[in-house]
């Protein structure tokens, strides 16, 4: 049971909004709340095919607008929501989140319909494989996006501002999760 005195962290619940004029998806403030925040010692596995991130657990007053389609801004930190548990008694929720950095991404700049969107990058869990020395390196990452963002296999996604070095090909789409999409993306570079 949470106590009012322990709920001393101000958090901002955010919702994803599309700005047609800017052709850009953004996380915008929905409401502000007080929460108890506890950093976790274990990693939060916010991606089913990628490496996890440091986790945080929030205890906050229940609000019907808080769903896994939302995010939380805690100070300067973006928190990707992974679980909401309604506590007995109906007053508080326990919210699990991953502490991650947002990347500004652009849907395939070669297509007629393109837009910018926020995404979270993580390394793909590959296990251990012996690699032969090569003159080309392949970087494979996992891009986790809000459910509204859809990418196609074979398309390009631009990560960050520099198009030349940051164009990745979408290899595999994982879109069965109800709240997010995950895309395995790859790029090659000469060594």
BALOBA-1460 file (C-alpha; in Angstrom, 3 decimals):
// residues 191
<rec num="1" residu="x" x="0.000" y="0.000" z="0.000"/>
<rec num="2" residu="x" x="1.401" y="3.369" z="-0.996"/>
<rec num="3" residu="x" x="1.492" y="6.266" z="1.421"/>
<rec num="4" residu="x" x="0.894" y="9.832" z="0.325"/>
<rec num="5" residu="x" x="4.272" y="10.883" z="1.775"/>
<rec num="6" residu="x" x="6.147" y="8.364" z="-0.372"/>
<rec num="7" residu="x" x="4.527" y="9.706" z="-3.549"/>
<rec num="8" residu="x" x="6.998" y="12.573" z="-3.822"/>
<rec num="9" residu="x" x="8.052" y="12.276" z="-7.468"/>
<rec num="10" residu="x" x="6.281" y="14.405" z="-10.062"/>
<rec num="11" residu="x" x="5.727" y="12.466" z="-13.295"/>
<rec num="12" residu="x" x="4.140" y="13.436" z="-16.574"/>
<rec num="13" residu="x" x="1.972" y="10.910" z="-18.392"/>
<rec num="14" residu="x" x="2.311" y="11.369" z="-22.149"/>
<rec num="15" residu="x" x="0.246" y="10.344" z="-25.151"/>
<rec num="16" residu="x" x="1.304" y="9.914" z="-28.764"/>
<rec num="17" residu="x" x="-0.030" y="12.667" z="-31.063"/>
<rec num="18" residu="x" x="0.384" y="13.163" z="-34.818"/>
<rec num="19" residu="x" x="1.092" y="16.692" z="-36.101"/>
<rec num="20" residu="x" x="-0.015" y="16.740" z="-39.758"/>
<rec num="21" residu="x" x="1.679" y="20.067" z="-40.549"/>
<rec num="22" residu="x" x="5.075" y="18.836" z="-39.333"/>
<rec num="23" residu="x" x="4.465" y="15.241" z="-40.524"/>
<rec num="24" residu="x" x="5.664" y="14.072" z="-37.129"/>
<rec num="25" residu="x" x="4.526" y="11.865" z="-34.237"/>
<rec num="26" residu="x" x="5.380" y="13.270" z="-30.782"/>
<rec num="27" residu="x" x="4.897" y="12.286" z="-27.168"/>
<rec num="28" residu="x" x="2.764" y="15.119" z="-25.730"/>
<rec num="29" residu="x" x="1.795" y="15.729" z="-22.068"/>
<rec num="30" residu="x" x="-1.577" y="14.261" z="-21.096"/>
<rec num="31" residu="x" x="-1.573" y="14.919" z="-17.337"/>
<rec num="32" residu="x" x="0.780" y="15.254" z="-14.378"/>
<rec num="33" residu="x" x="0.686" y="13.069" z="-11.281"/>
<rec num="34" residu="x" x="2.594" y="12.318" z="-8.112"/>
<rec num="35" residu="x" x="4.241" y="8.908" z="-7.824"/>
<rec num="36" residu="x" x="6.526" y="6.840" z="-5.686"/>
<rec num="37" residu="x" x="9.492" y="5.809" z="-7.859"/>
<rec num="38" residu="x" x="11.836" y="2.928" z="-7.128"/>
<rec num="39" residu="x" x="14.767" y="2.077" z="-9.394"/>
<rec num="40" residu="x" x="15.056" y="-1.656" z="-10.007"/>
<rec num="41" residu="x" x="18.220" y="-3.707" z="-9.740"/>
<rec num="42" residu="x" x="17.068" y="-6.006" z="-12.549"/>
<rec num="43" residu="x" x="16.670" y="-5.158" z="-16.231"/>
<rec num="44" residu="x" x="13.273" y="-4.422" z="-17.742"/>
<rec num="45" residu="x" x="12.746" y="-6.541" z="-20.863"/>
<rec num="46" residu="x" x="10.722" y="-4.006" z="-22.841"/>
<rec num="47" residu="x" x="11.650" y="-5.768" z="-26.117"/>
<rec num="48" residu="x" x="10.967" y="-9.423" z="-26.858"/>
<rec num="49" residu="x" x="13.963" y="-9.716" z="-29.233"/>
<rec num="50" residu="x" x="16.339" y="-7.081" z="-27.840"/>
<rec num="51" residu="x" x="18.407" y="-6.430" z="-24.742"/>
<rec num="52" residu="x" x="16.576" y="-4.948" z="-21.736"/>
<rec num="53" residu="x" x="17.157" y="-1.600" z="-20.012"/>
<rec num="54" residu="x" x="17.282" y="-0.382" z="-16.422"/>
<rec num="55" residu="x" x="13.830" y="-0.525" z="-14.876"/>
<rec num="56" residu="x" x="11.776" y="1.665" z="-12.588"/>
<rec num="57" residu="x" x="8.599" y="0.895" z="-10.647"/>
<rec num="58" residu="x" x="6.074" y="3.670" z="-10.075"/>
<rec num="59" residu="x" x="3.243" y="3.522" z="-7.577"/>
<rec num="60" residu="x" x="0.657" y="6.109" z="-8.495"/>
<rec num="61" residu="x" x="-2.983" y="6.960" z="-8.014"/>
<rec num="62" residu="x" x="-5.173" y="5.047" z="-10.449"/>
<rec num="63" residu="x" x="-6.271" y="6.994" z="-13.530"/>
<rec num="64" residu="x" x="-8.307" y="5.400" z="-16.313"/>
<rec num="65" residu="x" x="-6.302" y="7.366" z="-18.915"/>
<rec num="66" residu="x" x="-3.100" y="5.507" z="-18.003"/>
<rec num="67" residu="x" x="-2.666" y="2.543" z="-20.380"/>
<rec num="68" residu="x" x="0.286" y="0.789" z="-21.979"/>
<rec num="69" residu="x" x="-0.247" y="3.014" z="-25.037"/>
<rec num="70" residu="x" x="1.097" y="5.922" z="-22.937"/>
<rec num="71" residu="x" x="4.572" y="6.806" z="-21.643"/>
<rec num="72" residu="x" x="5.904" y="8.600" z="-18.570"/>
<rec num="73" residu="x" x="8.411" y="11.450" z="-18.379"/>
<rec num="74" residu="x" x="10.215" y="11.347" z="-15.014"/>
<rec num="75" residu="x" x="12.414" y="14.425" z="-14.774"/>
<rec num="76" residu="x" x="14.450" y="14.272" z="-17.971"/>
<rec num="77" residu="x" x="14.072" y="10.490" z="-18.314"/>
<rec num="78" residu="x" x="11.711" y="8.818" z="-20.814"/>
<rec num="79" residu="x" x="9.980" y="5.764" z="-19.363"/>
<rec num="80" residu="x" x="8.635" y="3.090" z="-21.726"/>
<rec num="81" residu="x" x="5.678" y="1.401" z="-19.978"/>
<rec num="82" residu="x" x="5.710" y="-2.401" z="-19.828"/>
<rec num="83" residu="x" x="3.174" y="-3.341" z="-17.142"/>
<rec num="84" residu="x" x="0.302" y="-1.810" z="-15.164"/>
<rec num="85" residu="x" x="-0.977" y="-3.765" z="-12.161"/>
<rec num="86" residu="x" x="-4.145" y="-2.619" z="-10.402"/>
<rec num="87" residu="x" x="-3.544" y="-3.030" z="-6.671"/>
<rec num="88" residu="x" x="-6.256" y="-4.377" z="-4.369"/>
<rec num="89" residu="x" x="-8.466" y="-1.659" z="-2.982"/>
<rec num="90" residu="x" x="-8.639" y="0.177" z="-6.284"/>
<rec num="91" residu="x" x="-6.759" y="3.373" z="-5.381"/>
<rec num="92" residu="x" x="-3.260" y="2.762" z="-6.748"/>
<rec num="93" residu="x" x="-1.525" y="1.189" z="-9.716"/>
<rec num="94" residu="x" x="1.942" y="-0.331" z="-9.867"/>
<rec num="95" residu="x" x="3.541" y="0.694" z="-13.157"/>
<rec num="96" residu="x" x="6.682" y="-1.009" z="-14.489"/>
<rec num="97" residu="x" x="8.752" y="0.895" z="-17.043"/>
<rec num="98" residu="x" x="12.087" y="0.781" z="-18.832"/>
<rec num="99" residu="x" x="14.375" y="3.823" z="-18.625"/>
<rec num="100" residu="x" x="15.321" y="4.424" z="-22.256"/>
<rec num="101" residu="x" x="16.503" y="7.116" z="-24.642"/>
<rec num="102" residu="x" x="14.259" y="8.218" z="-27.485"/>
<rec num="103" residu="x" x="15.592" y="8.421" z="-31.013"/>
<rec num="104" residu="x" x="14.043" y="10.591" z="-33.718"/>
<rec num="105" residu="x" x="13.321" y="8.332" z="-36.662"/>
<rec num="106" residu="x" x="11.984" y="8.893" z="-40.152"/>
<rec num="107" residu="x" x="9.894" y="6.419" z="-42.085"/>
<rec num="108" residu="x" x="11.474" y="5.502" z="-45.439"/>
<rec num="109" residu="x" x="12.551" y="8.863" z="-46.907"/>
<rec num="110" residu="x" x="12.294" y="7.337" z="-50.431"/>
<rec num="111" residu="x" x="8.529" y="6.831" z="-50.132"/>
<rec num="112" residu="x" x="5.866" y="9.369" z="-51.040"/>
<rec num="113" residu="x" x="4.284" y="9.177" z="-47.580"/>
<rec num="114" residu="x" x="6.918" y="9.636" z="-44.901"/>
<rec num="115" residu="x" x="6.868" y="10.976" z="-41.339"/>
<rec num="116" residu="x" x="9.038" y="11.377" z="-38.268"/>
<rec num="117" residu="x" x="8.374" y="9.345" z="-35.145"/>
<rec num="118" residu="x" x="9.926" y="8.542" z="-31.759"/>
<rec num="119" residu="x" x="11.532" y="5.146" z="-31.350"/>
<rec num="120" residu="x" x="13.669" y="3.270" z="-28.872"/>
<rec num="121" residu="x" x="16.795" y="1.447" z="-30.043"/>
<rec num="122" residu="x" x="18.238" y="-1.573" z="-28.323"/>
<rec num="123" residu="x" x="20.818" y="-4.140" z="-29.290"/>
<rec num="124" residu="x" x="19.541" y="-7.379" z="-30.699"/>
<rec num="125" residu="x" x="20.279" y="-10.364" z="-28.520"/>
<rec num="126" residu="x" x="22.418" y="-12.575" z="-30.768"/>
<rec num="127" residu="x" x="24.020" y="-15.024" z="-28.359"/>
<rec num="128" residu="x" x="27.663" y="-15.866" z="-29.022"/>
<rec num="129" residu="x" x="28.798" y="-16.572" z="-32.570"/>
<rec num="130" residu="x" x="32.341" y="-16.854" z="-33.864"/>
<rec num="131" residu="x" x="32.724" y="-14.292" z="-36.641"/>
<rec num="132" residu="x" x="35.263" y="-14.394" z="-39.468"/>
<rec num="133" residu="x" x="37.348" y="-11.251" z="-40.016"/>
<rec num="134" residu="x" x="35.602" y="-9.128" z="-42.625"/>
<rec num="135" residu="x" x="36.025" y="-5.787" z="-44.388"/>
<rec num="136" residu="x" x="32.333" y="-4.969" z="-43.805"/>
<rec num="137" residu="x" x="30.545" y="-4.829" z="-40.471"/>
<rec num="138" residu="x" x="26.842" y="-5.353" z="-40.091"/>
<rec num="139" residu="x" x="25.035" y="-3.579" z="-37.274"/>
<rec num="140" residu="x" x="21.726" y="-5.135" z="-36.272"/>
<rec num="141" residu="x" x="19.488" y="-3.329" z="-33.795"/>
<rec num="142" residu="x" x="15.904" y="-3.567" z="-32.617"/>
<rec num="143" residu="x" x="13.706" y="-0.496" z="-33.073"/>
<rec num="144" residu="x" x="10.748" y="-0.448" z="-30.670"/>
<rec num="145" residu="x" x="7.932" y="1.897" z="-31.704"/>
<rec num="146" residu="x" x="4.465" y="2.863" z="-30.533"/>
<rec num="147" residu="x" x="1.729" y="0.701" z="-32.067"/>
<rec num="148" residu="x" x="0.672" y="3.497" z="-34.469"/>
<rec num="149" residu="x" x="4.026" y="3.295" z="-36.279"/>
<rec num="150" residu="x" x="4.206" y="0.629" z="-38.976"/>
<rec num="151" residu="x" x="7.183" y="-0.185" z="-41.171"/>
<rec num="152" residu="x" x="7.500" y="-2.706" z="-44.009"/>
<rec num="153" residu="x" x="10.189" y="-5.352" z="-44.469"/>
<rec num="154" residu="x" x="12.803" y="-4.081" z="-46.922"/>
<rec num="155" residu="x" x="11.981" y="-0.418" z="-46.334"/>
<rec num="156" residu="x" x="14.450" y="2.100" z="-44.942"/>
<rec num="157" residu="x" x="14.256" y="3.881" z="-41.635"/>
<rec num="158" residu="x" x="16.456" y="6.877" z="-40.872"/>
<rec num="159" residu="x" x="17.702" y="7.109" z="-37.288"/>
<rec num="160" residu="x" x="18.776" y="10.575" z="-36.179"/>
<rec num="161" residu="x" x="19.600" y="13.594" z="-38.321"/>
<rec num="162" residu="x" x="22.382" y="12.363" z="-40.610"/>
<rec num="163" residu="x" x="20.775" y="10.407" z="-43.439"/>
<rec num="164" residu="x" x="24.006" y="9.134" z="-44.976"/>
<rec num="165" residu="x" x="25.235" y="7.165" z="-41.945"/>
<rec num="166" residu="x" x="21.966" y="6.294" z="-40.296"/>
<rec num="167" residu="x" x="19.788" y="4.571" z="-42.871"/>
<rec num="168" residu="x" x="18.830" y="1.089" z="-41.744"/>
<rec num="169" residu="x" x="16.964" y="-1.605" z="-43.669"/>
<rec num="170" residu="x" x="13.984" y="-3.186" z="-41.949"/>
<rec num="171" residu="x" x="14.692" y="-6.935" z="-41.833"/>
<rec num="172" residu="x" x="11.945" y="-8.422" z="-39.664"/>
<rec num="173" residu="x" x="8.703" y="-7.052" z="-38.234"/>
<rec num="174" residu="x" x="7.309" y="-8.188" z="-34.875"/>
<rec num="175" residu="x" x="3.826" y="-6.636" z="-34.700"/>
<rec num="176" residu="x" x="1.766" y="-9.078" z="-32.609"/>
<rec num="177" residu="x" x="2.143" y="-7.178" z="-29.324"/>
<rec num="178" residu="x" x="-1.014" y="-5.192" z="-28.603"/>
<rec num="179" residu="x" x="0.854" y="-2.051" z="-27.467"/>
<rec num="180" residu="x" x="4.065" y="-1.777" z="-29.479"/>
<rec num="181" residu="x" x="5.834" y="-2.891" z="-32.649"/>
<rec num="182" residu="x" x="9.403" y="-4.148" z="-32.863"/>
<rec num="183" residu="x" x="11.547" y="-4.064" z="-35.986"/>
<rec num="184" residu="x" x="14.900" y="-5.719" z="-36.513"/>
<rec num="185" residu="x" x="16.922" y="-3.213" z="-38.522"/>
<rec num="186" residu="x" x="20.360" y="-3.489" z="-40.071"/>
<rec num="187" residu="x" x="23.017" y="-1.483" z="-41.865"/>
<rec num="188" residu="x" x="26.400" y="-2.348" z="-43.312"/>
<rec num="189" residu="x" x="29.535" y="-0.222" z="-43.137"/>
<rec num="190" residu="x" x="33.058" y="-0.632" z="-44.460"/>
<rec num="191" residu="x" x="35.702" y="-1.237" z="-41.818"/>
